[in-house]
Amino acid sequence: MSSGVAQANKFYEEVANTQIVWFGTLPNDTLLEFDLPNDSVSFPVWSSKSRILRLKKLNPGLLSSVEPRGVKWTEFKEFFVPLINQKNRVVGVNLSGKKLVGADISVETLISQVEAFW
């Protein structure tokens, strides 16, 4: 199992348990997003605040100004999912390590995987 798949599986399980999705914002309240090589954009999400804080320490040049924010699962579905779909984004799940390795998936897959743990 690749690191990205293992991190994604951990995300599904942890979010199903806590009902909280974590993401990053920049100082001007802009959502953290990453450009991907195939001209698409990834909206990264994590299953805990500590994961984001750990990444900030590993990648201070890239993430030092990023602030972790948490949102309830129901609010994520109500407010973020339409925005992600409208902008034709993918979701980066539990990116980890110095190189921010993870799985980029559709928001529909994210929802079905998290809710499969209920």
VMD Tcl script that draws the C-alpha trace (Angstrom):
set ca {
  {0.00 0.00 0.00}
  {1.45 3.38 -0.97}
  {1.91 6.14 1.58}
  {-0.83 8.20 -0.11}
  {-3.34 5.37 0.12}
  {-2.44 4.67 3.76}
  {-2.80 8.36 4.62}
  {-6.15 8.54 2.80}
  {-7.47 5.51 4.68}
  {-6.40 7.08 7.98}
  {-8.17 10.29 6.95}
  {-11.45 8.49 6.24}
  {-11.38 6.68 9.55}
  {-10.37 9.68 11.67}
  {-12.86 12.09 10.07}
  {-15.67 9.55 10.39}
  {-14.80 9.35 14.09}
  {-14.29 13.08 14.88}
  {-16.66 14.55 12.27}
  {-14.09 17.36 11.71}
  {-12.19 18.20 8.50}
  {-9.07 20.36 8.77}
  {-7.71 22.67 6.09}
  {-5.27 25.57 5.86}
  {-5.73 29.28 5.32}
  {-3.24 31.97 4.41}
  {-3.04 35.32 6.27}
  {-5.67 36.97 4.06}
  {-8.11 34.08 4.73}
  {-7.41 32.59 1.31}
  {-7.78 28.82 1.29}
  {-4.58 26.84 0.86}
  {-4.48 25.14 -2.53}
  {-1.73 23.58 -4.63}
  {-1.30 23.61 -8.40}
  {-0.86 20.13 -9.85}
  {1.19 19.22 -12.94}
  {-1.90 18.35 -15.02}
  {-3.28 21.94 -14.82}
  {-5.67 21.06 -12.03}
  {-5.71 22.31 -8.45}
  {-5.76 20.36 -5.21}
  {-7.57 21.56 -2.09}
  {-5.73 19.79 0.75}
  {-7.58 18.52 3.81}
  {-6.36 16.74 6.91}
  {-7.93 14.65 9.62}
  {-6.33 16.57 12.49}
  {-4.85 19.93 13.41}
  {-1.66 18.22 14.58}
  {-0.99 16.92 11.07}
  {-0.98 20.47 9.69}
  {1.20 21.75 12.53}
  {3.71 18.94 11.90}
  {3.85 19.86 8.20}
  {4.47 23.51 9.05}
  {7.60 22.43 10.96}
  {8.76 20.20 8.09}
  {8.07 22.82 5.38}
  {8.52 26.26 6.96}
  {9.39 27.93 3.65}
  {6.11 26.83 2.10}
  {3.72 26.59 5.03}
  {4.91 28.96 7.77}
  {2.04 31.40 7.24}
  {-0.64 28.68 7.00}
  {-3.14 28.51 9.85}
  {-5.10 25.31 10.56}
  {-8.87 25.59 10.53}
  {-11.39 22.91 11.37}
  {-14.95 22.56 10.16}
  {-17.67 20.08 11.04}
  {-18.30 17.38 8.46}
  {-21.83 18.66 7.81}
  {-20.50 22.18 7.17}
  {-17.76 20.82 4.94}
  {-20.39 19.10 2.82}
  {-22.70 22.12 2.81}
  {-20.18 24.88 2.10}
  {-16.92 23.43 0.81}
  {-18.13 20.65 -1.47}
  {-20.07 23.00 -3.78}
  {-17.06 25.34 -3.91}
  {-14.68 22.48 -4.70}
  {-17.00 21.18 -7.42}
  {-17.66 24.64 -8.84}
  {-13.93 25.26 -9.22}
  {-13.35 21.74 -10.58}
  {-10.83 20.92 -7.85}
  {-9.58 17.63 -6.48}
  {-9.03 17.03 -2.77}
  {-5.56 16.25 -1.39}
  {-6.08 13.89 1.53}
  {-3.74 13.94 4.57}
  {-0.73 15.20 2.62}
  {2.36 14.29 4.61}
  {6.12 14.53 4.73}
  {8.57 17.12 3.44}
  {7.31 16.60 -0.13}
  {3.62 16.76 0.84}
  {2.86 13.30 -0.50}
  {-0.73 12.16 -0.60}
  {-3.66 11.09 -2.70}
  {-5.64 13.55 -4.81}
  {-9.21 12.34 -5.20}
  {-12.60 13.62 -6.24}
  {-14.76 15.14 -3.54}
  {-17.42 12.51 -4.27}
  {-14.92 9.74 -3.49}
  {-13.92 11.53 -0.30}
  {-17.53 11.70 0.87}
  {-18.34 8.09 0.05}
  {-15.17 6.81 1.73}
  {-15.67 8.80 4.95}
  {-19.35 7.91 5.19}
  {-18.58 4.23 4.59}
  {-17.13 4.18 8.12}
  {-20.52 5.02 9.68}
}
mol new
graphics top color blue
foreach p $ca { graphics top sphere $p radius 0.5 }
foreach p [lrange $ca 0 end-1] q [lrange $ca 1 end] { graphics top cylinder $p $q radius 0.2 }
display resetview
